[in-house]
Amino acid sequence: MRRSKGYRSRTRALLRKKPRERGKIGLSRILRVYQPGEKVTILIEPSVHKGMPHRRYHGRVGIIHSKRGKSYVVHVEMGNQTKQIIARPEHLTPAH
């Protein structure tokens, strides 16, 4: 049988929460407002499937470019090129 190569393939460990972290996420994480030029880290929230970036960007740092609906356009440097990621604020955290 052919192996599945879906959007969330091979994410069993990456998109798993610890037992005490399970459940609904806080409103402050959903309602957080980012300004263009702000640095953010892409950390995928597994309980929210909408606006989820691909797993290859998990842990990457990017710069907010603009807002698109409820989501944000994030520019991520990958090697010598810049990728444009569209993600909801649940999957973003401010970078330090």
N, CA, C and O of each residue as an XYZ file, in Angstrom:
384
protein
N       0.839     -1.190      0.000
C       0.000      0.000      0.000
C       0.885      1.256      0.000
O       1.894      1.323      0.702
N       0.481      2.246     -0.804
C       1.256      3.477     -0.876
C       1.133      4.275      0.407
O       0.072      4.308      1.029
N       2.231      4.922      0.804
C       2.211      5.721      2.024
C       1.513      7.053      1.767
O       1.678      7.659      0.709
N       0.739      7.496      2.741
C       0.038      8.772      2.637
C       1.042      9.913      2.760
O       1.961      9.858      3.577
N       0.859     10.941      1.947
C       1.747     12.105      2.003
C       0.908     13.364      2.137
O       1.070     14.313      1.369
N       0.017     13.369      3.108
C      -0.870     14.500      3.320
C      -0.161     15.681      3.959
O       1.043     15.644      4.214
N      -0.933     16.729      4.211
C      -0.412     17.987      4.752
C       0.174     17.817      6.153
O       1.117     18.514      6.526
N      -0.393     16.882      6.932
C       0.076     16.679      8.305
C       0.805     15.351      8.472
O       0.869     14.820      9.580
N       1.355     14.808      7.388
C       2.052     13.528      7.490
C       3.334     13.688      8.295
O       3.998     14.721      8.208
N       3.684     12.680      9.071
C       4.877     12.632      9.927
C       4.910     13.759     10.959
O       5.969     14.333     11.214
N       3.762     14.077     11.550
C       3.711     15.134     12.559
C       3.248     14.603     13.912
O       2.830     15.381     14.770
N       3.316     13.301     14.111
C       2.795     12.706     15.341
C       3.436     13.307     16.595
O       2.730     13.637     17.548
N       4.734     13.450     16.605
C       5.422     14.009     17.774
C       5.381     15.536     17.755
O       5.226     16.170     18.799
N       5.519     16.116     16.578
C       5.588     17.570     16.449
C       4.286     18.250     16.868
O       4.308     19.271     17.556
N       3.154     17.684     16.453
C       1.859     18.303     16.730
C       1.118     17.584     17.858
O      -0.096     17.390     17.786
N       1.839     17.199     18.877
C       1.222     16.572     20.044
C       1.393     17.500     21.243
O       2.456     18.085     21.448
N       0.320     17.622     22.031
C       0.391     18.445     23.239
C       0.590     17.545     24.453
O       0.215     16.372     24.441
N       1.174     18.101     25.481
C       1.297     17.395     26.742
C      -0.097     17.339     27.380
O      -0.919     18.218     27.122
N      -0.381     16.315     28.212
C      -1.730     16.183     28.792
C      -2.234     17.432     29.512
O      -3.427     17.729     29.434
N      -1.386     18.164     30.198
C      -1.838     19.352     30.931
C      -2.022     20.576     30.031
O      -2.603     21.574     30.457
N      -1.540     20.508     28.813
C      -1.688     21.635     27.885
C      -2.926     21.485     27.007
O      -3.255     22.392     26.242
N      -3.617     20.345     27.109
C      -4.750     20.084     26.223
C      -5.939     20.970     26.554
O      -6.034     21.527     27.648
N      -6.835     21.088     25.601
C      -8.037     21.896     25.796
C      -7.974     23.168     24.976
O      -7.112     23.327     24.112
N      -8.894     24.066     25.256
C      -8.975     25.310     24.504
C      -7.802     26.216     24.843
O      -7.288     26.203     25.961
N      -7.384     27.009     23.848
C      -6.293     27.954     24.089
C      -6.876     29.270     24.574
O      -8.062     29.541     24.383
N      -6.045     30.081     25.200
C      -6.497     31.343     25.766
C      -6.863     32.371     24.710
O      -6.336     32.348     23.597
N      -7.765     33.268     25.062
C      -8.202     34.312     24.140
C      -7.083     35.284     23.799
O      -7.051     35.827     22.695
N      -6.172     35.507     24.726
C      -5.093     36.460     24.473
C      -4.212     36.005     23.322
O      -3.611     36.828     22.632
N      -4.134     34.717     23.117
C      -3.323     34.182     22.013
C      -4.029     34.371     20.666
O      -3.381     34.561     19.637
N      -5.374     34.315     20.686
C      -6.152     34.475     19.458
C      -6.282     35.952     19.075
O      -6.226     36.305     17.897
N      -6.456     36.808     20.090
C      -6.721     38.229     19.843
C      -5.458     39.085     19.782
O      -5.558     40.305     19.654
N      -4.297     38.490     19.869
C      -3.033     39.223     19.820
C      -2.902     39.951     18.487
O      -3.137     39.368     17.429
N      -2.524     41.237     18.541
C      -2.379     42.049     17.331
C      -0.900     42.251     17.056
O      -0.146     42.642     17.946
N      -0.487     41.985     15.830
C       0.903     42.159     15.406
C       0.984     43.313     14.423
O       0.082     43.514     13.610
N       2.073     44.071     14.502
C       2.298     45.199     13.607
C       3.282     44.793     12.512
O       4.144     43.948     12.752
N       3.175     45.376     11.314
C       4.150     45.070     10.259
C       5.567     45.411     10.710
O       5.805     46.457     11.312
N       6.493     44.520     10.412
C       7.883     44.697     10.820
C       8.225     43.979     12.113
O       9.398     43.881     12.473
N       7.212     43.473     12.822
C       7.424     42.768     14.086
C       7.938     41.354     13.822
O       7.479     40.681     12.899
N       8.898     40.907     14.642
C       9.436     39.552     14.491
C       8.576     38.570     15.273
O       8.213     38.818     16.423
N       8.257     37.447     14.626
C       7.444     36.418     15.265
C       8.064     35.047     15.032
O       8.785     34.828     14.058
N       7.769     34.129     15.949
C       8.170     32.735     15.800
C       6.925     31.946     15.433
O       5.872     32.107     16.049
N       7.052     31.095     14.430
C       5.930     30.250     14.014
C       5.957     28.987     14.860
O       6.834     28.139     14.697
N       4.986     28.866     15.768
C       4.837     27.677     16.615
C       3.414     27.161     16.402
O       2.451     27.783     16.851
N       3.289     26.047     15.731
C       1.980     25.530     15.338
C       1.179     25.096     16.556
O       1.672     24.371     17.421
N      -0.069     25.557     16.605
C      -1.017     25.165     17.648
C      -1.847     24.017     17.085
O      -2.704     24.247     16.232
N      -1.614     22.773     17.545
C      -2.274     21.627     16.933
C      -3.787     21.573     17.105
O      -4.462     20.910     16.318
N      -4.341     22.252     18.111
C      -5.784     22.185     18.333
C      -6.564     23.099     17.387
O      -7.789     23.001     17.307
N      -5.869     23.988     16.669
C      -6.512     24.887     15.712
C      -6.023     24.510     14.324
O      -4.838     24.646     14.022
N      -6.944     24.030     13.465
C      -6.534     23.582     12.144
C      -6.590     24.696     11.108
O      -5.875     24.649     10.107
N      -7.433     25.699     11.340
C      -7.550     26.800     10.388
C      -6.297     27.666     10.438
O      -5.768     27.938     11.516
N      -5.832     28.091      9.289
C      -4.693     29.006      9.226
C      -3.404     28.392      9.720
O      -2.512     29.099     10.188
N      -3.301     27.064      9.618
C      -2.106     26.370     10.114
C      -1.039     26.332      9.021
O      -1.301     25.836      7.925
N       0.154     26.846      9.300
C       1.214     26.764      8.294
C       1.762     25.345      8.195
O       1.493     24.509      9.058
N       2.518     25.081      7.158
C       3.102     23.755      6.957
C       4.103     23.463      8.066
O       4.705     24.381      8.625
N       4.279     22.192      8.382
C       5.144     21.806      9.497
C       6.605     22.177      9.286
O       7.354     22.273     10.258
N       7.032     22.388      8.036
C       8.442     22.739      7.792
C       8.797     24.119      8.338
O       9.973     24.440      8.506
N       7.769     24.942      8.619
C       8.020     26.281      9.149
C       7.920     26.349     10.665
O       8.113     27.420     11.239
N       7.623     25.236     11.329
C       7.489     25.200     12.793
C       8.819     25.564     13.443
O       9.837     24.925     13.177
N       8.814     26.585     14.290
C      10.022     27.030     14.981
C      10.809     28.091     14.239
O      11.806     28.590     14.760
N      10.391     28.445     13.047
C      11.100     29.453     12.256
C      10.710     30.857     12.698
O       9.590     31.088     13.155
N      11.641     31.786     12.557
C      11.390     33.190     12.882
C      11.152     33.942     11.586
O      11.895     33.782     10.617
N      10.116     34.762     11.574
C       9.782     35.551     10.395
C       9.393     36.964     10.783
O       9.329     37.306     11.964
N       9.135     37.777      9.775
C       8.754     39.170      9.987
C       7.347     39.366      9.436
O       7.049     38.956      8.315
N       6.479     40.001     10.240
C       5.112     40.292      9.808
C       5.176     41.292      8.660
O       5.801     42.347      8.773
N       4.526     40.950      7.560
C       4.509     41.837      6.394
C       3.202     42.619      6.328
O       3.211     43.836      6.147
N       2.075     41.915      6.476
C       0.771     42.574      6.430
C      -0.275     41.670      7.062
O       0.005     40.537      7.453
N      -1.492     42.204      7.150
C      -2.612     41.422      7.669
C      -3.499     41.063      6.492
O      -3.706     41.877      5.592
N      -4.033     39.825      6.498
C      -4.905     39.379      5.416
C      -6.098     38.688      6.053
O      -6.022     37.515      6.418
N      -7.193     39.411      6.185
C      -8.367     38.887      6.883
C      -8.038     38.749      8.356
O      -7.601     39.707      8.994
N      -8.250     37.546      8.901
C      -7.888     37.288     10.298
C      -6.444     36.838     10.421
O      -5.913     36.744     11.528
N      -5.806     36.560      9.296
C      -4.453     36.007      9.284
C      -3.406     37.081      9.036
O      -3.721     38.235      8.744
N      -2.150     36.668      9.162
C      -1.016     37.547      8.918
C      -0.124     36.945      7.843
O       0.031     35.727      7.753
N       0.458     37.820      7.029
C       1.426     37.398      6.027
C       2.798     37.552      6.668
O       3.198     38.653      7.046
N       3.519     36.432      6.786
C       4.827     36.413      7.438
C       5.881     36.058      6.397
O       5.723     35.092      5.652
N       6.952     36.837      6.347
C       8.060     36.537      5.444
C       9.137     35.799      6.225
O       9.643     36.294      7.232
N       9.478     34.604      5.744
C      10.453     33.736      6.416
C      11.639     33.522      5.484
O      11.462     33.163      4.320
N      12.850     33.743      5.997
C      14.071     33.501      5.225
C      14.375     32.006      5.255
O      14.504     31.409      6.324
N      14.487     31.405      4.055
C      14.842     29.989      3.948
C      15.992     29.890      2.952
O      15.782     29.915      1.739
N      17.206     29.776      3.478
C      18.374     29.741      2.617
C      18.563     31.115      1.988
O      18.688     32.118      2.690
N      18.584     31.151      0.651
C      18.784     32.428     -0.031
C      17.482     32.992     -0.596
O      17.515     33.911     -1.414
N      16.339     32.458     -0.174
C      15.065     32.978     -0.644
C      14.123     33.294      0.508
O      14.280     32.776      1.613
N      13.150     34.145      0.238
C      12.158     34.543      1.234
C      10.833     33.897      0.897
O      10.324     34.045     -0.215
N      10.271     33.178      1.863
C       8.981     32.524      1.683
C       7.900     33.368      2.330
O       8.133     34.009      3.354
N       6.721     33.367      1.733
C       5.584     34.104      2.263
C       4.606     33.111      2.870
O       4.023     32.295      2.156
N       4.423     33.174      4.187
C       3.565     32.250      4.916
C       2.324     33.012      5.380
O       2.430     34.134      5.874
N       1.150     32.403      5.220
C      -0.084     32.998      5.722
C      -0.536     32.148      6.899
O      -0.854     30.969      6.743
N      -0.563     32.765      8.092
C      -0.891     32.030      9.312
C      -1.755     32.874     10.231
O      -1.652     34.100     10.262
N      -2.600     32.195     10.972
C      -3.427     32.873     11.971
C      -2.599     33.157     13.225
O      -1.576     32.510     13.450
N      -3.039     34.130     14.052
C      -2.244     34.507     15.229
C      -2.078     33.393     16.262
O      -1.165     33.461     17.085
N      -2.940     32.362     16.243
C      -2.796     31.241     17.176
C      -1.475     30.506     16.953
O      -0.928     29.907     17.879
N      -0.970     30.557     15.730
C       0.240     29.827     15.379
C       1.484     30.715     15.432
O       2.564     30.294     15.019
N       1.337     31.942     15.938
C       2.449     32.875     16.014
C       2.688     33.302     17.450
O       1.742     33.430     18.227
N       3.950     33.525     17.809
C       4.293     34.097     19.108
C       5.365     35.154     18.884
O       6.176     35.018     17.968
N       5.387     36.206     19.699
C       6.405     37.253     19.511
C       7.799     36.671     19.731
O       8.024     35.924     20.682
N       8.730     37.019     18.844
C      10.116     36.576     18.976
C      10.859     37.543     19.888
O      10.570     38.739     19.909
N      11.820     37.013     20.640
C      12.575     37.876     21.561
C      13.921     38.220     20.976
O      14.702     38.938     21.602
